[in-house]
Amino acid sequence: MGALAALLLTGCSAGPAVVSSAPGGITAPTAISADLVNSQLWPGEDDVLLAIVDQSYAPLVEPDAVVELTVEDPDGRRTTSRPTLVSLPVTGRQVYRARLDLHRAGTWPLEVSVELPGGTLRTRSELMVQPDDATPAIGDVAPAVDTPTLAPGSDVSAISSIRLLTDTPPLDLYRTSERDALAEHRPFVFIVDSAAFTPTQSCGGGLAHIVHLVPEFPDLLMIHAEPWLTQVADGRLALDPADGPPRLAPWSVAWGVTEAPWVFVVDAAGHVVAKFNGVMGTDELRDAFAAVQAS
């Protein structure tokens, strides 16, 4: 979240929409556009975050405004709701949030209307609801599975490719297994990614984000695991078997991961509250981490 330029936007407005009626002589918004702040939406109930701006791209946060969102599902059914104005945890930026039942992957047309004392402003956009493979839905209980942990005095390179990203890896990523984190009712972030074995162009991106974010969240447990079965061969981490093809590790199977990267955010009750796949924004990760750390 934060600066829109830092995100992969999955929805953008078709351009400003002119106000249907406006009193003369009064300086007021005359057009709006709406940008999706979330970079990814999944089938199920999602918190949709929208930044609504006026014709000068200033945030539209009028206290007297009545904002309505109308979404149309892939079958043509329409639902209208009223979002609330919220402040993002890290940046303090004000955006509109609506909890929407986006029950199917696909393109969902979105209409935004803002009723002001001087008239009503409208614009159109789209929500792209992405197939989430077989990973847990938002709100589901996280599966419990043992992930590799680092024994005292052992080398992290035996279980992780993280040294390809940094000479001083955050070893706390390997102190606690995912199963133990759930049993201890600790909120945590689970990163399934690899810097060494990268069948997709975005592989390694999630882990690279985490390396930079760990110092910002010293009280939030973060756990990393390679997506594939690995072994140490000739003194370095290798696939198991070394000549491939890659085989999914048990934790990847349990979480429904078939390609990397995935980043899951789990609250103290053990529910998946956010998840990210492929290209993701550092600021939206920050906000998701801050929200679960504060819960």
C-alpha positions in Angstrom: 0.0 0.0 0.0 1.2 3.6 0.2 2.3 5.1 -3.1 0.3 3.6 -5.9 3.4 3.5 -8.1 4.9 1.0 -5.7 2.2 -1.6 -6.4 1.1 -3.8 -9.1 -2.5 -2.4 -9.6 -5.1 -5.0 -10.5 -7.8 -2.4 -11.0 -7.6 1.1 -12.4 -10.3 3.6 -13.4 -11.2 4.3 -17.0 -10.6 8.0 -16.3 -12.3 10.8 -14.4 -16.1 11.0 -14.6 -17.7 14.4 -14.7 -20.1 15.5 -11.9 -23.7 15.2 -12.8 -24.6 18.5 -11.2 -22.6 21.1 -9.4 -23.4 24.6 -8.1 -21.6 27.4 -9.9 -19.1 29.6 -8.1 -18.1 27.0 -5.6 -14.7 25.3 -5.6 -15.5 21.6 -5.3 -14.5 18.2 -6.9 -15.8 18.0 -10.4 -14.5 14.6 -11.3 -13.2 11.5 -9.6 -11.2 8.4 -10.4 -10.7 5.3 -8.2 -7.6 3.1 -7.9 -7.4 -0.3 -6.2 -4.9 -0.2 -3.4 -4.8 -4.0 -3.0 -2.5 -5.6 -5.5 -4.3 -9.0 -5.3 -7.8 -10.2 -4.7 -8.8 -13.8 -4.2 -12.1 -15.8 -4.5 -14.1 -15.3 -1.3 -14.6 -12.4 1.0 -12.0 -9.7 0.5 -11.3 -6.3 2.0 -11.3 -4.1 -1.1 -9.3 -0.9 -0.6 -9.9 2.0 -2.9 -8.1 5.3 -3.2 -10.6 7.9 -4.6 -9.1 11.1 -6.0 -10.5 14.2 -7.5 -9.7 15.9 -10.8 -6.4 17.2 -9.4 -5.5 13.7 -8.0 -6.0 14.9 -4.4 -7.5 12.3 -2.1 -11.3 12.6 -1.8 -12.0 12.3 1.9 -15.0 14.6 2.2 -16.7 13.8 5.6 -20.2 14.5 4.2 -19.7 12.3 1.1 -21.9 9.2 0.6 -19.8 6.6 -1.2 -21.3 3.6 -2.9 -19.7 0.7 -4.7 -21.5 -1.5 -7.1 -19.8 -4.7 -8.3 -21.0 -7.1 -10.9 -20.0 -10.7 -10.7 -19.0 -12.8 -13.8 -22.7 -14.0 -14.1 -24.0 -10.4 -14.2 -25.4 -10.2 -10.7 -24.9 -6.8 -9.1 -24.3 -5.9 -5.4 -24.1 -2.4 -3.9 -22.4 -1.6 -0.6 -21.1 1.5 1.2 -17.4 1.5 2.1 -16.0 3.1 5.2 -13.1 5.6 5.3 -10.1 4.0 7.1 -6.4 4.9 7.7 -3.8 2.4 6.6 -1.7 1.1 9.6 1.8 2.2 8.4 1.4 5.2 6.2 -1.8 6.7 7.8 -3.1 7.2 4.3 -6.9 7.4 4.1 -8.7 5.0 1.8 -12.2 3.5 1.4 -12.6 -0.1 2.6 -15.5 -2.5 1.7 -15.8 -6.2 2.6 -17.0 -7.8 -0.6 -18.0 -11.4 -1.5 -15.9 -12.0 -4.6 -16.9 -15.6 -4.9 -15.4 -16.4 -8.3 -12.2 -15.7 -10.2 -12.6 -13.3 -13.1 -13.2 -9.7 -14.0 -15.7 -7.9 -11.8 -16.9 -4.5 -13.2 -17.0 -1.8 -10.5 -19.0 1.4 -10.3 -18.1 4.1 -7.8 -20.5 6.9 -6.9 -19.8 9.7 -4.5 -22.7 11.9 -3.5 -21.6 15.4 -2.4 -23.6 18.5 -1.5 -23.0 19.8 -5.0 -24.0 16.7 -6.9 -23.0 13.1 -7.6 -19.7 12.0 -9.1 -19.3 8.6 -10.8 -16.5 6.5 -12.2 -16.0 2.9 -13.4 -13.2 0.5 -12.7 -12.6 -3.3 -12.6 -11.6 -5.8 -9.9 -9.5 -8.7 -11.1 -10.1 -11.7 -8.8 -7.3 -14.1 -9.4 -7.4 -17.9 -9.2 -5.6 -18.7 -5.9 -4.6 -22.3 -6.8 -5.5 -24.5 -3.9 -4.1 -22.2 -1.1 -6.3 -21.5 2.0 -9.0 -18.9 1.5 -8.9 -15.7 3.4 -10.4 -16.5 6.8 -9.6 -20.2 6.7 -7.7 -21.9 9.5 -4.0 -22.3 8.4 -2.9 -25.9 8.0 -0.4 -27.1 10.6 2.8 -28.6 9.1 6.4 -29.0 10.3 8.8 -26.6 8.5 12.7 -26.8 8.6 14.3 -25.2 11.6 17.9 -24.3 12.2 19.7 -26.4 14.9 22.2 -24.4 17.1 25.5 -24.1 15.3 24.3 -25.4 12.0 24.5 -23.6 8.6 21.4 -22.1 7.2 22.6 -22.9 3.7 21.6 -26.5 4.4 17.9 -25.7 4.5 17.6 -22.3 2.7 18.8 -20.4 -0.4 18.6 -17.1 1.5 22.4 -16.5 1.4 22.0 -15.8 -2.3 20.2 -12.6 -1.2 22.3 -11.5 1.8 25.5 -12.3 3.6 23.8 -11.8 7.0 20.5 -13.7 6.8 17.9 -13.2 9.5 18.2 -16.6 11.2 15.0 -16.0 13.2 13.2 -17.1 10.0 14.3 -20.7 10.9 13.9 -20.8 14.7 10.3 -21.9 14.9 8.3 -24.3 12.8 5.0 -23.3 11.3 3.2 -26.0 13.3 4.7 -24.7 16.6 3.7 -21.1 15.7 0.1 -22.2 15.4 0.2 -24.2 18.6 1.6 -21.2 20.5 -1.1 -18.9 19.0 1.4 -16.5 17.7 0.6 -14.3 14.7 3.2 -15.0 11.9 4.2 -14.6 8.3 4.9 -17.7 6.3 7.1 -17.3 3.2 7.2 -20.1 0.6 9.9 -19.0 -1.9 13.3 -19.7 -3.2 16.2 -17.6 -4.4 18.0 -20.5 -6.0 15.3 -22.6 -7.7 13.2 -20.2 -9.7 10.9 -21.7 -12.3 9.0 -18.4 -12.6 10.3 -14.9 -13.1 8.8 -13.7 -9.8 10.5 -16.4 -7.7 12.7 -15.0 -5.0 10.8 -11.7 -4.9 8.8 -12.6 -1.8 11.9 -13.6 0.1 13.8 -10.5 -1.0 11.0 -8.4 0.4 11.1 -10.2 3.7 14.9 -9.8 4.1 14.4 -6.0 4.0 11.2 -6.0 6.2 12.4 -8.2 9.0 14.2 -5.4 10.9 11.0 -3.3 10.8 9.0 -6.0 12.6 11.2 -7.4 15.3 8.2 -8.6 17.3 6.5 -10.4 14.4 7.4 -14.1 13.8 8.4 -14.8 10.2 9.0 -18.2 8.9 10.6 -19.1 5.5 10.7 -22.5 3.8 11.9 -23.5 0.3 9.0 -24.7 -1.9 10.8 -27.8 -3.1 12.4 -30.8 -1.6 16.1 -30.1 -1.2 19.3 -31.7 -0.1 23.0 -30.7 0.3 25.1 -31.9 -2.6 28.7 -31.0 -3.2 28.5 -28.6 -0.3 25.6 -26.6 -1.5 21.8 -26.7 -1.5 20.4 -28.7 -4.4 17.1 -30.1 -5.5 16.2 -33.6 -4.3 16.7 -35.4 -6.7 19.5 -33.2 -8.0 18.6 -33.8 -11.6 15.0 -32.7 -11.0 12.3 -32.3 -11.7 11.5 -30.2 -8.6 9.2 -32.0 -6.1 7.0 -30.0 -3.8 7.9 -30.1 -0.1 5.3 -31.3 2.4 4.6 -27.8 3.6 4.0 -26.6 0.0 1.5 -29.5 -0.5 -0.3 -28.7 2.8 -0.7 -25.1 1.9 -1.7 -25.8 -1.7 1.4 -24.1 -3.2 2.4 -25.2 -6.7 4.7 -22.3 -7.6 6.5 -19.6 -5.8 6.5 -17.0 -4.3 3.7 -17.1 -1.8 3.5 -15.0 1.4 0.8 -15.8 3.9 -0.2 -13.7 6.9 -1.7 -15.6 9.9 -3.3 -14.0 13.0 -3.1 -15.3 16.6 -6.2 -17.3 16.1 -4.6 -19.2 13.3 -6.6 -17.7 10.5 -5.2 -16.6 7.1 -5.9 -12.9 7.0 -3.8 -12.0 3.9 -1.8 -13.7 1.2 0.3 -12.5 -1.7 1.6 -14.3 -4.8 3.9 -13.3 -7.7 4.6 -9.6 -7.9 3.8 -7.8 -4.6 4.3 -4.4 -3.2 6.5 -3.7 -0.1 4.1 -1.2 1.3 1.1 -3.5 1.2 3.2 -6.2 2.9 4.1 -3.7 5.6 0.4 -2.8 6.2 -0.6 -6.5 6.4 2.2 -7.2 8.8 1.4 -4.2 11.0 -2.3 -5.2 11.1 -1.6 -8.7 12.3 1.1 -7.7 14.7 -1.3 -5.3 16.4 -4.1 -7.9 16.7 
